[in-house]
Amino acid sequence: MFRNEARGLLGFFIRRDVPAEDAADLVSETFLAAWQSSTTRTIEPDMLRAWLFGIARKKLSQHLRGRTRRTALSARLRLTVSADALEQHASTENMERVAYVRAAIEQLPVVDREIVRLVYWDGFTQEEVALILGKRATSVRARLSRARKVLHDQLADKGPRDVPGAFRGRVIGTTDA
């Protein structure tokens, strides 16, 4: 399990602005908590990854609360989230468009923002996102649908060619064809 999921967990933390050294520690803490919990819980094999990322999300929350309490780093907390999926589609010419998409995502409510990130950036299904967030699958589907509509409305104003390809087909409803 460690070999299969360690890289994904590391990316999960880094994409949420956790410094690399802290992210590595959080990966270890996540696996330790999973191992400790596994003695009292039985997880279906097909939901193991989602369960593990649910633990990671809790570890991330604890880490962020602790970091905020320890120091007044609000100036250092970046407002944007590194998104590999967006950057892969981004060139120098469209970095402004990538920033526009990130800004649109940042305007979503916290839960909706996390659902969009988990689905589009981390590749989870809606059912897995429901498990990670501790919500019903129907709630996740509804929130994702509303978030897509909000993003569609915001991004459609820029025109389909101005929106990075990672979101163009799924959110705007057009493709590069």
C-alpha positions in Angstrom: 0.0 0.0 0.0 2.8 2.4 0.9 4.5 2.1 -2.5 1.3 2.6 -4.4 0.0 5.6 -2.5 3.0 7.5 -1.0 3.6 9.6 -4.1 -0.1 10.4 -4.4 -0.3 11.5 -0.8 2.8 13.6 -1.1 1.3 15.4 -4.1 -2.0 15.8 -2.2 -0.2 17.7 0.6 2.1 19.7 -1.7 -0.8 20.8 -3.9 -2.3 22.3 -0.8 0.7 24.5 -0.1 2.4 22.3 2.5 6.2 22.6 2.2 7.9 19.5 0.9 9.5 18.6 4.2 6.3 18.9 6.1 4.4 17.0 3.4 6.8 14.1 3.8 6.2 14.1 7.5 2.4 14.2 6.9 2.6 11.2 4.6 4.4 9.3 7.4 1.8 10.4 9.9 -1.0 9.4 7.6 0.4 5.9 7.1 0.9 5.5 10.9 -2.7 6.6 11.6 -3.9 4.2 8.9 -1.9 1.3 10.4 -3.1 2.1 13.9 -6.7 2.3 12.7 -6.5 -0.8 10.6 -6.5 -3.0 13.7 -10.0 -1.9 14.5 -11.5 -1.2 11.1 -12.2 -3.3 8.0 -12.0 -1.3 4.8 -13.2 -2.6 1.5 -10.2 -3.0 -0.9 -11.8 -0.7 -3.6 -12.3 2.1 -1.0 -8.8 1.8 0.6 -7.3 4.7 -1.3 -10.2 7.0 -0.5 -10.1 6.0 3.2 -6.3 6.7 3.2 -6.9 10.2 1.7 -9.6 10.8 4.2 -7.0 10.2 6.9 -4.6 12.5 5.0 -7.2 15.2 4.9 -7.6 15.1 8.7 -3.8 15.1 9.1 -3.7 18.1 6.8 -6.3 19.9 8.9 -4.5 19.2 12.1 -1.2 20.4 10.6 -2.8 23.7 9.3 -4.4 24.4 12.6 -1.2 23.8 14.4 0.8 26.0 12.0 -1.7 28.8 12.4 -1.6 28.6 16.2 2.2 28.6 16.4 3.0 31.6 14.2 1.3 34.4 12.5 2.2 33.2 9.0 -0.9 34.5 7.3 1.2 36.7 5.0 3.1 33.6 3.9 0.1 31.5 3.2 -0.4 31.7 -0.5 -3.9 32.2 -1.9 -3.3 29.9 -4.8 -2.8 26.2 -5.0 -0.3 24.6 -7.2 -2.2 22.4 -9.6 -0.2 20.0 -11.7 -3.1 19.3 -13.9 -3.4 23.0 -14.8 0.3 23.6 -15.2 0.7 20.7 -17.6 -1.7 22.5 -19.9 -0.1 25.9 -19.3 2.5 27.6 -21.3 4.1 30.9 -20.8 1.4 32.6 -22.9 -1.5 31.3 -20.9 -0.2 31.6 -17.3 -2.6 34.5 -16.9 -5.5 32.2 -17.9 -4.3 29.6 -15.4 -4.3 32.3 -12.7 -7.8 33.2 -13.7 -9.0 29.6 -13.3 -7.3 29.3 -9.9 -8.9 32.6 -8.8 -12.3 31.4 -9.9 -11.8 28.1 -7.9 -10.6 30.1 -4.9 -14.0 32.0 -4.9 -15.9 28.8 -4.4 -17.1 27.9 -0.8 -14.4 25.9 1.0 -16.1 22.5 0.7 -16.9 23.0 -3.0 -13.4 24.1 -3.7 -12.0 21.0 -2.1 -14.5 18.8 -4.0 -13.3 20.4 -7.3 -9.7 19.9 -6.3 -10.2 16.3 -5.3 -12.1 15.4 -8.5 -10.1 17.4 -11.1 -6.6 17.7 -9.6 -6.4 14.5 -7.6 -8.5 12.2 -9.8 -11.0 10.9 -7.3 -14.5 9.8 -8.2 -17.4 11.5 -6.6 -18.0 8.5 -4.3 -14.4 8.5 -3.2 -14.6 12.3 -2.5 -17.7 11.6 -0.4 -15.8 9.1 1.7 -12.8 11.5 2.0 -14.9 14.4 3.1 -17.3 12.3 5.3 -20.3 13.5 3.2 -23.0 11.7 1.3 -22.3 10.9 -2.3 -25.5 12.7 -3.3 -24.3 15.8 -1.5 -20.9 15.7 -3.2 -22.6 15.3 -6.6 -24.9 18.3 -6.0 -22.1 20.5 -4.7 -19.9 19.5 -7.6 -22.7 20.3 -10.1 -23.2 23.7 -8.5 -19.5 24.4 -8.5 -19.3 23.5 -12.1 -22.1 25.9 -12.9 -20.4 28.7 -11.0 -17.1 28.0 -12.7 -18.9 27.7 -16.1 -20.5 31.1 -15.6 -17.2 32.8 -14.5 -15.0 31.1 -17.1 -17.4 31.3 -20.0 -17.1 35.1 -19.8 -13.4 34.7 -20.9 -14.4 32.5 -23.9 -13.5 28.9 -24.4 -10.1 29.5 -26.0 -9.0 31.6 -23.0 -9.6 28.8 -20.5 -6.8 26.2 -19.9 -7.6 22.8 -21.4 -7.8 21.0 -18.1 -11.2 22.6 -17.4 -12.4 23.6 -20.9 -14.1 20.3 -21.7 -15.4 19.5 -18.3 -16.5 22.8 -17.0 -17.1 25.0 -20.1 -18.5 22.1 -22.2 -16.2 22.6 -25.2 -13.1 20.9 -26.4 -10.0 21.7 -28.4 -11.5 20.2 -31.5 
